[in-house]
Amino acid sequence: MKIAVNGNAVNYELSGPDNATVVMLSHSLAASLAMWEPQMAALTARYRVLRYDLRGHGLSDAPSGPYTFDNLADDALGLLHGLNIKRCHFVGLSIGGMIGQALGLRAAPEIASLTLCATSSRMPAEMQSVWDARIAQTRAQGVGSIANGTMERWFTPPFHTAHAETIAEVGAMIAGTSAEGFAGCASAIKTLNFTDQLKKISLPTLLIVGRDDPGTPVAASEAIQREIKGAELVVLENAMHICNIEQAEAFNKALLGFLDRQS
């Protein structure tokens, strides 16, 4: 379904028991709400689940960029307001986790807890040129041109070998991302610099990260954990960046354990 949020159409799905506590899922760069499929059966057994396509991704509109984390946080809150959802647990992976930090720093009353997965709170200066090159390539050749390199960073080699069908589906999801949406969100990621503010976040927080994640390594989650009082950290073995897919069972166990303790 689609709803107008901040002047753009946002694609979303709302599943699970009507009166249950809401869990909001925010996906990674170059993905879509379909990324969360391995979590849906477990979550919807006892939660109302709202997943959505970020601006410029999936079936949501792709307004001209660059985007900021204020834009992306406004989209998340605007979607909640448009659907008359008063409060939810927010779960974000990669850029989704960065959006979660932005929401936590706002102390938005709509957010009951944060689960920040495979994410970071600061973009090192040496990565600026890497992101500039990715933006230039996707604008010139489309997001599909970076799909293979992206998936090498997203999944371990054994997962590539054992799950060829999933790898093909993820590759198609990456390629389906609009160049404008990728560039717009990548521009926000380039500016990421939340670390020194994170002590302001007082929400219950869970961090989940793959042991072998090269882009947002365990150290990045440990840095966030040090700043947010009481934050919990779960490291998933044999997983790289998209740990919710590669180690879905362990991811779901950690997430549900945390969410159930918040109820």
C-alpha positions, 0 to 999 in steps of 0.5 A: 500500500502507499500513503503520502508522507512529506509530499512523497508516496511511501510504500508500506505493508502492515501485518500481524494482529490488529491490536498488537504492539507495533514493530517498525522495520527500516531496511538497508541501502539498495534494498526494500521492505522485502529484505525483512521477509525472514523475520515476518513469520516470527514477528507477526505471531505476536506483533503488528509489523510495519515495514516500508520502503525508504524514499528512493527504494522499492515502490516508494517515490524517489524525490531529487536528492541529496537526502539528509537523516532529518529527511529520513527520520521525518519520513519514518515519523510521518508514516507513523502519523499517517497510519495513526500509530502512536508508539512502536519499537523501531528496528533498522539495519545499516542506514535503517539503524542510522535512521534509528539513531536520528529518531533516538536523538530526537527523543521522539515519543513515538519510539519505545525502543531501538534495535540498531543492526549492522550499523555505524554512528560515524563515517570515517573521512577516508570513506568519503571518496569511496561513497563519491565513487559509488554515487558516480557509478550508480548515476552513470550505470545504474545500481545494478552495476554495483550489485555483485560487489555489494553482495560480496560485502553483504554475505559470506562465501559459504552463504553465496554457495549454499543459497544461490536463489536468495543471492539472485533475489537480493541481486534483483532487489539491489538492481531495482533501486533507483539511482536517485534514491541510492545517491540521495541516501548515500549522500546522507550516509557520507555525512554520518556523525552521531557518535558524540551525541549518542549519550542523549539517547535514553531508550532501551537499545539492542545492537545486532551485528555479524561477526564478519561484517566488513562495512559496519564491523563489530567495533562500530556497534561496540562504539555505539554501545559505549555511548548509549547507557544500558545498550545490549550487543549481540554478535552473530557468528558466520554472518556479514552485513545482512545478518537478518537474512544470513543468520535469520534464526539467531537474529530473530531469537535475539530480536524477539528476546529483546522486544518481549522484555520491553512489553 
